[in-house]
Amino acid sequence: AHLTIAAIALDVPVQAMGWEVVRGADGATTRWVLPEGAAGWHVDSARAGEAGNTIISGRQLGGEVFAPLALGMAAPGQEVEVRDAEGARFLYRITEVSDPLPIRGAGEAENTLIEQYLQPSAEPRLTLITGWPDFTTTHRIFVVAEFVREQP
């Protein structure tokens, strides 16, 4: 699979992404395992073009795949193309780019907003997630795009 935002010269491969169990002092929890050199499609989210929320995450540090998102280059109105493993192409249009939301210490309103970005939807939707700022990871940015059409 592949993801392109031509307006910001973002052109990255996308791989299915799973999670691992991590054991800590507070017990076991899960953590997503981001692929190296590619964005990761959350396997428990919708497939591109289907009803639901297609969620794709990517690293932002250094020259990583979603660095342009962490640098604030994504904007409402830009088109996003997602190509699936079978070669089908789906066009989305960005409708929202969140402010940076803290990973730790988020307030109730911020946690509610994060949950909304991750919820399934009745209509096809694309949500891109990356860390922020571009030199560390203290926050997350969410880029939401509405489905426009399947490309010929």
PECORRA-V176921 format. One record per backbone hydrogen bond with DSSP energy under -1.0 kcal/mol. NH is the residue of the N-H (numbers start at 0). CO is the residue of the C=O. If there is no record, write none. Layout:
BEGIN
((NH:CO) (NH:CO))
END
This chain:
BEGIN
((1:82) (2:11) (3:80) (4:9) (7:4) (8:5) (9:4) (11:2) (13:0) (14:38) (16:40) (19:30) (21:28) (23:26) (26:23) (28:21) (30:19) (32:17) (38:12) (39:56) (40:14) (41:54) (42:16) (44:41) (45:52) (49:46) (53:124) (55:126) (56:39) (57:128) (63:60) (65:58) (66:63) (68:65) (69:65) (70:66) (71:68) (72:67) (76:93) (77:74) (79:91) (80:3) (81:89) (82:1) (83:87) (86:83) (89:81) (90:148) (91:79) (92:145) (93:77) (94:143) (95:143) (97:141) (100:139) (102:137) (110:106) (111:107) (112:108) (113:109) (114:110) (115:111) (116:112) (117:113) (124:51) (125:144) (126:53) (127:142) (128:55) (129:140) (131:138) (137:131) (138:131) (139:100) (140:129) (142:127) (143:95) (144:125) (145:92) (146:123) (147:90) (148:90) (150:88))
END
